[in-house]
Amino acid sequence: PTGAPGGRGPARGGGGPRGSQRKTTRRRRRNIEELEPTQMTTWQPSSAPVPEGEIIIERGSTAKDVGPKLNRSAADIIRFLFLQGEIVTAVQSLSDDMIELYAAEVGASVKLVDPGEQREAELLAKFFDEDDQDDTIPAASRPPVVTVMGHVDHGKTQLLDRIRQTNVVAGEAGGITQHIGAYQVNWNGRLITFLDTPGHEAFTAMRARGAEVTDVVILVVAADDGVMPQTVEAINHAKAAEVPIIVALNKMDKAEANPDRVLQQLSEQGLVPEKWGGDTLTAEVSALQGTGVDELLEQVLLVADLADLEARPSGRAVGTVLEANLEVGRGPVATVIVQKGLLEVGDPVVAGPAYGKVKALIDDQGRQVKSVGPSTPVQVLGFSEPPFAGDEMRVAHDLAHARSLAEARAQRTRLVGQQPVAAGGGARLEDLFEQIQRGETATLNIVLKADVQGSLEACTESLRKLERDDVKLVIVHRGVGGITENDVQLAKASNATIIGFNVRPDRRSRDLAEAEGVEIRTYEIIYKLIEEIEAAMLGLLSPVYEEVVTGEAEVREVFRVPRVGAIAGCFVREGVITRGSKVRFLREGTIIWKGSITSLKRFKDDAREVASGFECGVGLSDYQDLKAGDVIETYEEREIPRSA
């Protein structure tokens, strides 16, 4: 016997008469199918009816997709476009103009939507519009949401600090606000929610977002400076959102303050004060001395009472994402203002392409809370990724609904945002001038990283405005978080410059960038970023100083010494740490603080410098919030000789 044990070998192997018969039948059937004539090209008569009403077609659809929707075949579209001088195939993506041209030819009404947009709208209607019983819940009064706006350096944050009895101003880079802040204040037993918006021109989108979710706008105008460009822009945002404006004339304690001149300028913008017969409330305040603040808050509550602000206090919550970022140990964190309903820990939520279950809610004081109602700003932990600032946040029936909607949105974002990057097609910032001088159209490729979504958006918009005819700007990749090795490799592949805003590369990323010849530029103040890139694009950039990292030490332990403060027990990982040198304090790649080293010790002796591989004690000038695992990076600025 040649088969397997039990004599089953031939039958299993298909070598018996039955197996070979099956093969022959299969072969014969396939041959018959191959001999069938190919399907004839089909044409529809030009008089064939076109579907009535608006036909939804996704952008980038092929002739094969568009034809059946208009009761035509792909061949009809190809023939029509061929006669117009456009040669396309049945599976080639058509441009918007091509689709609209053919629709006009057959007399159809079409609406072009982004890929995935229709699917997302269907899911939104299915999950949130049907069976929504929450709108039957009776509304109750809610605290007013007040957005503080005004030109850069007119004292918005200082005014809010005075109202809240805090000091946010002291911790801001360059003394300018670059993030949106949300706070709640209890004044005379009434709650008021405040949003602090940046005044710098780059943060237009952030201000517009503040105006959309607010009930009252406090327009801060410095009495010594008057109406400035961002003051006018803030007025326009508030008018567009149809929100009442209260003008706060700040810096009244200054000798050069001239309130009448400011009121005249405001009248020219359509804000006529009450004392001049208009309907705009004004208050004269001094954020520095605290005068006039009570009168301002009284006016805010007066306007709020007239508006009769209400929202349902329970049911599924709906809110708006003001800001989002990635935090070490906490993951994606979104600052959300709840507009209606009750947001609770454990709720399944969706905001843009992000979804998740609320793990924790943290109020503006840093306390964990179990639930929050309308008009309350809160930090939400538990999202799958940082949502985009300005996204609507909703509580879903369950996590599966939230996930399917978020994934549909993410898919749509991916389809819309696909733009191929030509390998090696860009110029580095340093080489840009040479390309411009040669009369070539230069392309500046950029990998952009920022600390939070709002800053990322502001940087992107500012950079896009700098584009000129002879200099194209392509943002290859943008994201939130520190500069990683992946960013460096992407920048190398696309010949891009890495720009970090309030973030730093770690040591491995920096080493890789040096080895690969990738340029990394980091900024902490937005106007410096804009100025340098603009200078490069105008061909004026001639770097004078280069920042050189001289040493890096890891904090192993923190010692508290009476009358001295915190001393960091460090291990020098690289380079040399020198007393008096400039220092940057990093936590997971993000800059926490900048200053200088005041004291440096080896054991109990003072040391001028400590080399790599040794331990030392470091005292920093005025920073006490040290933690084990943080990195202290020392650097110096060396002058680079200008090349002719």
C-alpha positions in Angstrom: 0.0 0.0 0.0 1.4 3.4 -1.0 -1.1 5.7 0.7 -1.2 6.9 4.3 -2.2 4.6 7.2 -5.8 3.4 6.7 -5.6 3.6 2.9 -6.8 7.2 2.8 -3.8 8.6 0.9 -5.0 8.8 -2.7 -8.4 10.3 -1.8 -6.9 13.0 0.3 -4.3 13.9 -2.2 -6.8 14.4 -5.0 -4.9 11.9 -7.2 -7.9 9.4 -7.6 -10.3 9.5 -10.5 -12.8 11.8 -8.7 -10.2 14.4 -8.0 -8.9 14.7 -11.6 -12.5 14.9 -12.9 -13.1 17.9 -10.7 -10.0 19.6 -12.0 -11.0 19.1 -15.6 -14.5 20.5 -15.0 -13.0 23.6 -13.4 -10.6 24.1 -16.2 -13.3 23.7 -18.9 -15.6 26.2 -17.1 -12.8 28.8 -16.9 -12.0 28.4 -20.6 -15.7 29.1 -21.5 -15.6 32.2 -19.3 -12.5 33.5 -21.0 -14.1 33.0 -24.4 -17.0 35.2 -23.5 -16.9 38.5 -25.5 -15.9 41.5 -23.5 -18.8 43.7 -22.4 -19.8 46.3 -25.0 -19.4 50.0 -24.2 -22.8 51.2 -23.2 -24.2 54.6 -24.0 -27.3 56.3 -22.6 -29.5 58.4 -24.9 -29.1 62.1 -24.3 -32.8 62.3 -23.6 -32.6 59.9 -20.7 -34.0 61.6 -17.6 -31.7 63.0 -14.9 -32.5 62.4 -11.2 -34.4 65.4 -9.7 -33.2 67.4 -6.7 -29.7 68.0 -5.5 -27.3 65.1 -6.2 -24.4 64.7 -3.8 -21.1 63.7 -5.4 -17.8 63.3 -3.5 -14.8 65.4 -4.8 -12.2 63.3 -6.7 -14.9 60.8 -7.9 -14.2 58.8 -11.1 -16.4 58.8 -14.3 -17.4 55.3 -13.1 -18.8 56.7 -9.8 -20.4 59.9 -11.3 -22.1 58.3 -14.3 -24.7 56.1 -12.5 -25.6 59.0 -10.1 -26.6 61.1 -13.1 -28.3 58.2 -14.9 -25.5 58.1 -17.5 -22.6 55.7 -18.2 -18.9 56.3 -17.6 -18.5 56.3 -21.4 -20.9 59.3 -21.8 -18.8 61.4 -19.4 -15.5 60.3 -21.1 -16.9 61.2 -24.6 -18.1 64.6 -23.4 -14.8 65.5 -21.8 -12.9 64.2 -24.8 -14.9 66.6 -27.0 -13.9 69.4 -24.5 -10.3 68.5 -25.0 -9.8 66.5 -21.7 -8.7 62.9 -22.1 -9.6 60.8 -19.0 -10.2 57.2 -18.2 -13.1 55.6 -16.4 -11.2 55.2 -13.2 -9.3 58.5 -13.2 -10.3 61.1 -10.6 -12.2 64.0 -12.1 -11.7 67.6 -11.0 -14.5 69.7 -9.6 -14.7 71.7 -12.8 -15.1 68.6 -14.9 -18.0 67.2 -12.7 -19.7 70.6 -12.7 -19.3 71.1 -16.4 -20.9 67.7 -17.2 -23.7 68.3 -14.7 -24.5 71.6 -16.4 -24.5 69.8 -19.8 -27.1 67.2 -18.7 -29.0 69.8 -16.6 -28.4 68.2 -13.2 -28.0 70.0 -9.8 -25.0 68.7 -8.0 -23.4 69.4 -4.6 -19.7 68.5 -4.2 -18.7 67.3 -0.8 -15.3 66.2 0.7 -14.7 62.5 0.6 -16.3 61.0 3.7 -18.3 64.1 4.5 -21.7 62.5 3.6 -21.0 59.4 5.7 -20.1 61.6 8.6 -23.3 63.6 8.2 -25.4 60.4 8.1 -23.8 59.1 11.3 -24.3 62.4 13.1 -28.0 62.4 12.2 -28.3 58.8 13.2 -26.6 59.1 16.6 -27.6 62.5 17.7 -30.7 63.8 16.0 -33.0 60.7 16.3 -34.5 59.9 19.6 -33.0 62.9 21.2 -35.2 63.3 24.3 -32.8 65.7 26.0 -34.3 68.8 24.4 -37.5 68.2 26.4 -35.6 68.9 29.7 -36.7 72.4 31.0 -33.9 75.0 30.8 -32.5 76.7 33.9 -30.4 79.9 34.2 -26.7 79.6 33.7 -23.6 81.7 34.4 -22.5 84.2 31.7 -19.4 83.3 29.6 -17.3 86.4 29.2 -14.4 86.6 26.7 -11.7 89.2 27.3 -10.3 90.6 24.0 -8.0 93.5 23.0 -4.7 94.4 21.4 -1.5 92.8 22.5 0.0 94.3 25.7 -3.2 96.3 26.7 -3.5 94.3 30.0 -6.1 91.6 29.4 -4.4 88.9 31.5 -3.5 91.5 34.2 -7.1 92.4 34.5 -8.2 88.8 34.8 -5.4 88.2 37.4 -6.9 91.1 39.4 -10.4 89.7 39.2 -9.1 86.2 40.1 -6.5 87.3 42.6 -3.8 85.3 40.8 -0.6 86.0 38.8 -0.7 84.3 35.4 1.2 87.1 33.7 4.5 86.3 35.4 4.8 82.9 33.8 4.3 83.9 30.2 7.1 83.9 27.6 7.9 87.5 26.6 4.9 88.6 28.7 2.4 87.8 25.9 -0.5 85.3 26.1 -0.1 82.6 23.5 -2.8 80.2 24.8 -6.5 80.5 25.5 -7.2 80.5 29.3 -10.6 79.6 30.8 -11.5 80.5 34.4 -14.6 80.7 36.7 -15.0 83.4 39.3 -17.5 83.6 42.2 -18.3 87.3 42.6 -20.9 88.4 45.1 -22.4 84.9 45.1 -22.7 84.8 41.3 -20.6 82.7 39.0 -18.9 84.2 35.9 -16.9 82.3 33.4 -13.9 84.1 31.8 -12.0 83.3 28.6 -8.7 85.0 28.2 -7.7 85.3 24.5 -4.3 86.2 23.0 -4.0 89.7 21.6 -1.2 89.0 19.1 -2.3 89.2 15.4 -1.4 85.6 14.7 -4.1 84.2 17.0 -7.1 85.3 14.9 -8.7 81.9 14.9 -8.4 81.6 18.7 -10.1 85.0 19.2 -12.9 84.0 16.7 -13.4 80.8 18.7 -13.7 82.8 21.9 -16.3 85.1 20.4 -18.4 82.1 19.2 -18.9 80.5 22.6 -19.3 83.7 24.6 -22.3 85.8 25.9 -20.4 89.0 26.6 -17.2 90.5 25.3 -15.0 92.7 27.5 -12.9 94.8 25.1 -9.8 95.9 26.9 -8.3 99.2 25.5 -5.3 100.8 27.0 -6.2 104.5 27.8 -2.7 105.6 26.9 -2.5 103.7 23.6 -6.0 103.8 22.1 -7.6 101.7 19.4 -5.1 99.4 17.7 -5.4 96.8 14.8 -6.3 93.9 17.0 -8.8 96.1 18.9 -10.6 96.6 15.6 -10.4 92.9 14.8 -11.8 92.0 18.2 -14.7 94.4 17.6 -15.4 92.7 14.2 -15.3 89.2 15.8 -17.8 90.3 18.5 -20.1 91.9 15.9 -19.9 88.8 13.7 -20.9 86.6 16.6 -23.6 89.2 17.6 -22.3 89.5 21.1 -22.7 92.6 23.3 -19.5 94.5 24.0 -18.4 96.2 27.2 -15.4 98.4 26.9 -12.8 98.4 29.7 -10.5 101.4 29.5 -7.4 100.0 31.2 -4.2 101.7 32.5 -6.2 104.7 33.9 -3.5 105.1 36.6 -1.0 106.3 33.9 -0.3 110.0 33.6 -0.7 109.9 29.8 -4.1 108.2 29.9 -6.6 110.0 27.7 -10.0 108.2 27.9 -11.9 110.8 25.8 -9.6 110.2 22.8 -10.1 106.4 23.1 -13.9 106.9 23.3 -13.7 109.1 20.1 -11.8 106.3 18.3 -14.3 103.7 19.5 -17.2 105.8 18.2 -15.6 105.8 14.8 -15.8 102.0 15.0 -19.5 102.1 15.8 -19.2 101.7 19.6 -20.8 104.9 20.9 -20.6 105.1 24.8 -23.7 105.5 26.9 -22.6 108.9 28.2 -22.4 110.1 24.6 -26.0 108.9 23.9 -25.0 105.5 22.5 -25.6 102.0 23.9 -22.1 100.7 24.6 -21.3 100.3 28.3 -17.8 101.5 29.3 -15.8 101.2 32.5 -12.6 103.0 33.6 -10.3 100.5 35.3 -6.7 100.0 36.4 -5.8 96.4 36.5 -2.5 97.3 38.3 -4.2 99.1 41.2 -7.6 97.2 41.1 -9.8 100.3 40.7 -13.0 100.1 38.7 -13.0 96.3 38.6 -16.2 95.9 40.7 -18.1 98.4 38.4 -17.0 96.4 35.4 -18.3 93.1 36.9 -21.6 94.8 37.8 -22.0 95.8 34.2 -21.2 92.3 33.0 -24.0 90.8 35.2 -26.4 93.5 34.1 -25.9 92.6 30.5 -26.1 88.9 31.3 -29.4 89.4 33.2 -30.9 91.3 30.3 -30.0 88.5 27.9 -31.8 85.9 30.2 -29.2 83.2 29.7 -30.6 79.6 30.0 -29.5 76.1 29.2 -30.7 72.6 30.2 -28.8 71.6 33.3 -29.0 67.8 32.8 -29.1 65.3 29.9 -26.2 64.5 27.5 -23.7 67.3 27.4 -22.7 69.4 24.4 -19.7 71.7 24.5 -16.8 73.3 22.5 -13.1 72.4 22.6 -11.2 75.6 23.4 -7.7 74.0 23.5 -6.1 70.6 23.4 -2.6 69.2 24.1 -0.6 66.1 25.0 0.5 66.0 28.6 3.1 63.7 30.1 1.4 61.1 32.3 -2.1 62.3 31.4 -2.2 61.7 27.7 -4.5 63.9 25.5 -6.1 66.7 27.5 -8.8 69.0 26.1 -10.0 72.2 27.6 -13.8 72.2 27.0 -16.6 74.7 27.8 -19.9 72.9 28.4 -22.8 74.7 26.7 -25.7 72.5 27.7 -26.3 69.3 29.6 -24.3 67.6 32.4 -20.8 66.2 31.6 -19.9 63.4 34.0 -16.9 61.1 34.6 -17.4 57.9 32.6 -19.4 59.6 29.8 -18.5 58.4 26.2 -17.5 61.5 24.3 -16.6 62.5 20.7 -15.0 65.7 19.5 -13.8 65.8 15.8 -11.7 62.7 15.1 -11.1 62.1 18.8 -13.3 59.9 21.0 -13.1 58.2 24.4 -14.5 57.8 27.9 -14.1 60.7 30.3 -11.5 59.4 32.8 -11.3 62.6 34.8 -12.6 66.2 34.9 -10.4 68.9 36.3 -11.7 72.5 37.0 -9.7 75.7 36.6 -8.4 75.5 40.1 -6.8 72.1 39.4 -9.4 70.1 41.5 -10.9 66.9 40.2 -14.7 67.0 39.9 -17.3 64.3 39.2 -19.6 66.4 36.9 -19.9 69.9 35.4 -22.9 71.8 34.1 -23.4 74.6 31.5 -21.0 77.5 31.1 -18.3 75.7 33.0 -14.7 75.4 31.7 -13.1 72.0 32.4 -10.2 69.9 31.4 -11.3 66.5 30.0 -9.0 63.5 30.2 -9.6 60.3 28.3 -9.6 61.2 24.6 -7.9 58.9 22.1 -6.0 61.8 20.7 -6.0 65.6 21.1 -9.1 67.0 19.4 -8.8 70.1 17.2 -9.5 73.4 18.9 -13.0 74.6 17.9 -14.4 71.1 17.5 -17.9 70.4 19.0 -17.8 67.9 21.9 -20.8 65.7 22.4 -21.7 62.9 24.8 -22.7 59.8 22.8 -25.1 56.9 23.7 -22.1 54.6 24.0 -18.4 54.3 23.2 -19.2 52.3 19.9 -21.2 55.2 18.5 -18.5 57.7 19.5 -15.8 55.5 17.9 -17.6 55.0 14.6 -18.3 58.8 14.2 -14.7 59.7 15.2 -13.3 57.2 12.8 -15.5 58.5 9.9 -14.2 62.0 10.7 -10.6 60.8 10.9 -11.0 59.0 7.5 -12.4 62.2 6.0 -9.5 64.3 7.4 -7.1 61.8 5.9 -8.7 61.9 2.5 -8.8 65.7 2.4 -5.3 66.2 3.8 -3.4 63.8 1.5 -0.9 65.9 -0.3 2.2 64.1 -1.7 5.6 65.7 -0.8 8.2 65.8 -3.5 11.3 64.1 -2.1 14.2 66.5 -1.9 12.2 69.2 -3.6 12.4 71.8 -0.9 15.2 74.2 0.2 16.5 74.6 3.7 16.0 78.0 5.3 19.7 78.8 4.9 19.8 77.9 1.2 16.6 79.8 0.4 18.3 83.1 -0.3 20.6 81.6 -3.0 17.6 80.0 -4.8 15.7 83.3 -4.7 18.8 85.2 -6.1 19.2 82.7 -8.9 15.6 83.7 -9.9 14.2 80.2 -9.2 10.9 79.5 -7.5 12.0 78.3 -4.1 10.0 75.9 -2.0 10.4 75.9 1.8 9.3 72.6 3.4 8.5 72.7 7.1 7.8 70.2 9.8 5.9 72.1 12.5 5.6 71.0 16.1 3.9 73.0 18.9 2.9 72.5 22.5 -0.9 72.8 22.1 -3.4 72.6 19.2 -4.3 76.3 19.3 -0.7 77.4 19.0 -0.2 74.9 16.1 -3.2 76.4 14.3 -1.9 80.0 14.9 1.6 79.1 13.6 0.2 77.3 10.6 -2.0 80.3 9.6 0.8 82.8 10.2 3.2 80.8 8.0 0.6 80.4 5.2 0.2 84.2 5.1 4.0 84.6 4.4 3.8 82.7 1.1 4.8 84.7 -2.0 4.9 84.0 -5.8 8.6 83.2 -5.8 8.6 81.3 -2.4 6.2 78.5 -1.9 5.7 77.1 1.6 4.7 73.5 2.2 3.9 72.2 5.7 4.9 68.5 5.3 3.7 67.5 8.8 2.4 69.3 11.9 1.6 67.9 15.3 1.5 68.5 19.0 4.3 67.4 21.3 8.1 67.3 21.5 10.4 67.0 18.4 11.0 63.2 17.9 13.3 61.1 15.7 10.4 60.4 13.4 10.1 64.2 12.7 13.9 64.4 11.9 13.7 61.4 9.5 10.6 62.9 7.8 12.4 66.3 7.5 15.5 64.5 6.0 13.3 62.6 3.5 11.5 65.8 2.4 14.4 68.2 2.8 12.5 70.2 5.4 13.3 72.5 8.2 11.9 71.6 11.6 10.2 74.4 13.5 9.4 73.9 17.2 7.1 76.3 19.1 7.4 76.0 22.8 8.9 72.5 22.3 12.4 71.1 22.2 14.1 68.0 20.6 15.4 65.3 23.0 19.0 64.4 22.9 18.6 61.5 20.4 16.6 63.6 18.0 19.2 66.4 18.2 22.1 63.9 17.5 20.2 62.4 14.6 19.5 65.9 13.2 23.2 66.8 13.4 24.2 63.5 11.7 21.6 63.9 9.0 22.1 67.6 8.5 18.5 68.6 9.4 18.0 72.1 10.7 15.9 72.5 13.8 14.8 76.0 14.9 12.9 76.5 18.1 10.9 79.6 19.2 9.0 80.6 22.3 7.4 83.8 21.1 5.3 83.7 18.0 6.4 87.1 16.5 10.0 86.0 16.5 9.1 82.8 14.6 7.1 84.9 12.0 9.9 87.5 11.8 12.7 85.0 11.1 10.7 82.9 8.5 9.6 86.2 6.8 13.2 87.4 6.8 14.3 84.1 5.2 11.5 84.3 2.6 12.5 87.9 1.7 16.1 86.7 1.3 17.3 88.8 4.3 18.2 86.0 6.7 21.8 86.1 7.7 22.2 84.2 11.0 24.3 86.0 13.5 24.0 83.8 16.5 23.8 80.1 16.8 22.6 78.3 19.9 25.0 75.6 21.0 24.0 73.1 23.7 27.0 72.9 26.0 25.8 70.3 28.5 22.9 68.1 29.6 22.2 66.8 33.1 19.4 64.6 34.4 17.8 65.4 37.7 18.1 62.3 39.9 16.8 63.7 43.2 15.6 67.0 44.6 16.8 68.3 47.9 15.0 71.2 49.8 17.5 73.4 51.7 16.1 76.0 54.2 16.6 79.6 53.0 18.1 78.3 49.7 15.2 76.5 48.1 15.3 73.5 45.9 18.7 72.0 44.8 18.7 69.5 42.0 21.0 66.4 42.5 22.0 65.8 38.9 24.1 63.4 36.8 25.8 65.0 33.9 25.0 62.9 30.8 26.8 65.0 28.2 29.1 68.0 27.8 30.0 70.3 30.6 27.7 72.1 33.1 29.2 75.5 33.9 28.1 77.9 36.7 26.5 81.1 35.4 25.6 79.6 32.0 22.1 79.9 30.5 19.9 77.0 31.2 16.7 75.5 29.9 14.5 73.2 31.9 12.9 70.4 30.0 10.2 67.9 30.9 9.5 65.3 28.2 10.8 67.6 25.5 8.7 70.6 26.4 10.4 73.7 27.8 9.1 74.4 31.3 11.4 77.3 32.3 14.5 79.3 31.2 17.0 81.0 33.4 20.6 80.6 34.7 22.5 78.4 37.1 23.3 80.3 40.3 25.2 77.6 42.3 27.1 74.5 41.3 28.6 72.1 43.8 30.6 68.8 43.7 29.8 67.2 47.1 30.1 70.2 49.5 32.6 72.2 47.4 31.7 75.0 45.0 32.6 74.0 41.4 33.1 76.2 38.3 32.2 73.4 36.0 31.3 69.7 36.1 32.2 67.3 33.3 30.2 64.5 31.7 29.9 61.3 33.9 30.0 63.1 37.2 27.3 64.0 39.7 26.7 67.5 41.0 24.2 69.8 42.8 22.6 72.6 40.8 20.8 75.6 42.2 18.6 77.4 39.7 17.9 81.2 39.8 14.2 81.3 40.6 12.6 77.9 39.7 11.6 75.5 42.4 9.2 73.0 40.8 11.9 70.4 40.1 11.1 66.7 39.7 13.3 63.6 39.3 13.7 62.6 35.6 13.7 66.2 34.4 16.5 67.4 32.1 18.6 70.5 32.6 20.1 71.7 29.4 22.8 74.4 29.4 23.5 76.4 26.2 25.4 79.4 24.9 24.9 81.7 21.9 27.9 81.8 19.6 28.3 84.3 16.9 28.6 83.0 13.4 30.8 84.9 11.0 28.6 86.1 8.0 29.6 84.5 4.8 29.9 86.9 1.9 
